[in-house]
Amino acid sequence: MHKDNLQTNYRMELPAKIMQVAMREFRRCGVKAVKMDDIASRLSISKRTLYEIFSNKEELLLDCVRMQEEAFDSHMAEFGSDSSRNSIDIILEFYRFQMQNVSDVSPAFYEELSKYGHVMEFLNKKRIKRNANAKEFFTHGVSEGYFRKDVDFDIVSQIGAASMEHAMKTKMYEKYGMKGLLHNILFLFLRGLCTQEGIALLDASDVE
């Protein structure tokens, strides 16, 4: 391949490589602790090159978060597109994905996201859209007989969000760990949504 083509391909692939490295460091160390110099150094590129692609850390963080959230949405959409899978299969995959997602992340990462307005704006819009999709999913689960029809999904989802917010604000993760918090909050509400048939499928699963 011609040298100019190699250089062009490198420049086209560089933003994705930067985001992969940056997100790994943000998640591992927290956002504040990671400097743009650190990211450039890990990629063996100049700081100038980095700033030509991402003008500041918040812009980079926003694209990293967007990349992560779109990967999650794509994964769940693909998993749910298999018509042989029921609502419990899908909600268990959601649980597995979320548990894996917090397995290597510092609580500082979640704490510090609130300091970045554009990132929070993106996440809030994403949350609103997901809540609408989740309500449709819940309604489908009711029709399958796996979710309770006497549950008000709006109330439950708000209580679940408030529970996680409280757990983070009071730093319960320092005592129980992020996985411990997420497991107990998610499973409490998952089981509360389910009928006896749904609970039987949850109990028969291999999730921990």
N, C-alpha and C positions, 0 to 999 in steps of 0.2 A: 504494500500500500504506500502511496506517495506520502512524503513527509508532511505536506500541507494538509492532507486528508486525516492523517493521524492526529495532528494538532487540532483540527476542527472537531474530530470525534471526542478528543480529550476535553475540550472546552464545553462541548454539549453534555458530556457525562459528569462534569465537575460539580454542578449544583447539587445533583442527587447524592454524590459522594460526600459533599460538605454536609448536607442535611443528615445523612446517616451517621457520620462521625459526631456532629454536633448534638444530635438527639441522644446518642448513646452517652455522651458526657453530661448533658443536661440532666438526664434521668439518673445517672450514677452519682453525680456530685451536687445537683441542684443548679438552678440557672445562675444565681449570683456568683457562685464560685468559678464558673467557666468564663474565661476571657476570650475575646476574638483572637488574641495572640495564641492562646492555647490550641484553638481549632486549626489555625493556619499552620502551627508547628506540627501538629499531629498528621496533617496532610502533606507536609513538606512543600507548602506553597507560601508565597509572600502575603503579608497582610494586605498589601495593595490589591492583589488578585482577589482576595476574599471580599474586600470592600467594593470591588467592581461588580460583584455578583449580589452581595447582600450589604446594603448601605449601613445597617446597624444590627445590634444583637436582637432587638425586638422583631425586626423584619425576618431575621433568620429563625428565631424561635417560632414565630407565627407560621412560617412555611413548614417547619419541622412538625408542629402540632397538627397542621392541616394534613401533612403526609401521613401521620400516624392515624388520625381519625378516618381518613379516606380508606386506608388499608383495612381498618376494622369494619367499616361499612361494606367494603367490597367482599371481605371474607364472609360476613354474615349473609349478604345477599346471595352469594354463590352457594353457601351451605343450605340456605332456606329454599333455594330454587329446586331442590330435589323433592319431588312430590311424595316420595316414600317416607319422608320425615314428618313427624307430627310436632305439635307445639312444645311438648316436653323435650324432644330431641333438640329443638332450636334453642330453648331457654337454657338447657344444659351446656350447649356449645358456647352460648353467651357467657355463662358462668366460667367455663374452662378458660375462655379467652381472657376474661377480666382477671382471673387469678394468675394466669401466666404473665399478664401485662404488669402486675404490681410486684412480681417476684424479684425483680432486679432494679427497683426504682427507689430512690431516696425520698422520704417524706418531704424534704426541702423542695423538691421539684414541684409538688402539688401546692405547697404553701406559697411559693414565690410566683406562681402563675398569675395570682390575683393582682400583682403589681404591674402587669402589662395589659393596658386597656384594650389594645387591638386584639390581643389573644383572647381575652375574656369576652369581647364582643362576638368573636367567631364562635367560641365555645357555647355561649348563650344561645346564639342562633341555631347551632347544631343541636343543642338540648331541646329546644322548642320543636324542631322538626322530628327528632327522635321520639319525643313524647307522643306526638301525633301518630307516628308509625307504631309505637308500642301499644297505644290504645286500640288500634286496628288489630294488632297481633293478639291482644288479650281477648277481644271480641271473637276472633276466630277460635281461640283456645276454648272459650265458653261453648261455642257451637260443637266442638269436638268432644266436649264433656270432661276436659281436663282442668279447666279453671272454673271457679265458683261464680255463678251468675248473680249471687247476692252481694258481691264485693263491688264497691265503688272504686274503680281503678284510679281516678283522679286523686282521691283522698290517699290511697295507699302509696301512689308514686310521690306525692308531696311529703308524706311522712318518711318515706325511704330517703328522699333527698335531704330532708332536715336531719335525719339520724346521721347520715354520713358527714354532713356539714358540722354537726355538733362533735362528732368523733374527731374530726380534723382540728377544730378550734380548741378542743381540750387536750389535744395531743395524746389521745389514747393509744396511738401507734407506738409510743415510747414503751408502753407496758406490754401491748399485745401484738405488735407488728402489723404491717399493712395487710398481709395476707389473712391474719387472724381477724382483723376488723372486717375486711371485705367478705370473708366467708360467713361470718356470723350475721352480718346485716343482710347480705343477699339471700342466704338460705332461710333466714327467718321469714322474709317477705315472699320468697318463692313458695315455700310450704303454705303460707297463709293464703296465697292465691288459689291453691290447688284443691280440687275435689279429692275424694278418696282414691279414685282411679289415677289422678295425676300424682298424688303422694306415693302411691305404689310404684309408679315408674321412676320417680325421684329416688326412692329407697333402693330400687333395683339397679341404679346406675353405679358406675365406678368412681364417681367424683369424690374428692376428699375435702 
